[in-house]
Amino acid sequence: MKSILTKSILLGSLVLTSFAFGSFSANAAGFNQNAANDGKVMSSIKFQDVLDNTSPNQLASNFGKPDEIVMMKNAAGDVAGVIWVYRDAVLKARGMMDASFVLINGQMRYVTLSDAV
C-alpha cells in the first residue's frame, strides 16, 4: 500500500511539475531539448540510437519536455501510468511521426511511433 501511494505521488508530482514549468499549450513540433532549441527533429536511426541509451529517469533530459502528457487510469479510476507525446518528432521516409513513451510505475514500458496528425 505504501509503494502504491508513493508511486501515485510521484506520478502526480510529475504532471504538476510539467504544468508549473510549462504552458498549457503545445510546444513546437519535434523534441524540445531546451528553450533555445525547440523543435529538434530526429531521423529514425538517430531516434533509435538515443532510445537504446535512455533509461526512464533520463527521458526528459534526452528528449526534452513533451508536447502532451496523457494520464492512464485503471478500472478503479486511479492513475496507472502516463504517456509522454512528442508531436512531429521523428522523420521517416513517408513523413513526420509522433513519438509516444508509455511509463507505468516509473518504468518505460514501450515506445510507439505513429503518423503525425
Secondary structure, 3 states (H helix, E strand, C coil): CHHHHHHHHHHHHHHHHHHHHCCCCCCCCCEECCHHHCCECEEHHHHHHHHHCCCHHHHHHHHECCCEEEEEECCCCCEEEEEEEEEEEEEECCEEEEEEEEEECCEEEEEEEEECC
